[in-house]
């Protein structure tokens, strides 16, 4: 991202991006115009001699309390999983393995006089998909935003992330198709 986008001139206003290596979100991806957070989907797999010993380390380490032991085997509630990979990184038997890995993308965050958090726009983007999303989002922002308008305000003006960003891109999604899951905007932004 830095090599492709750093130092661009001619923007309608400042454009901040945040990239963070895990769901602890130290770089605050939800608080920037565009933010990326690294994610990993854990997969439980006892093949190849990686049999679970029911040590419950994964249960104890899971910050979302997404894992519990049922009949001596870990069961994950995907709706509670933070995708931080702690279970994968700390499993002593290797029963937890990394599944999909990539970047979750957040758009429209800002602080200041009218703060708002960015919304989750896409999940598990590959690196090239994240770069393409950043380039196309920045192009849409440059083309559609009024002078002094932040991306979040542009999105608010259009009514949703999908409408604002697909308007510039000829009705297509900003990210290119692939393994990523694009999250549909269920509600428009509301300017507070």
Secondary structure, DSSP 4 states (H G I P E B T S, - for coil): -HHHHTT----SS---EEEESSTT-TT-GGGSSEEEEEEEEEEE---TT-------HHHHH-TT--EEEETTEEEE-TTT-----HHHHH-SSS-EEEEEEEEEEEE--B-STT-B--EEEEEEE-HHHHHHHHHHHHHHHHHHPPTT--HHHHHHHHSSHHHHHHHHTTTS-SSPSSSPEEPPP-S-----
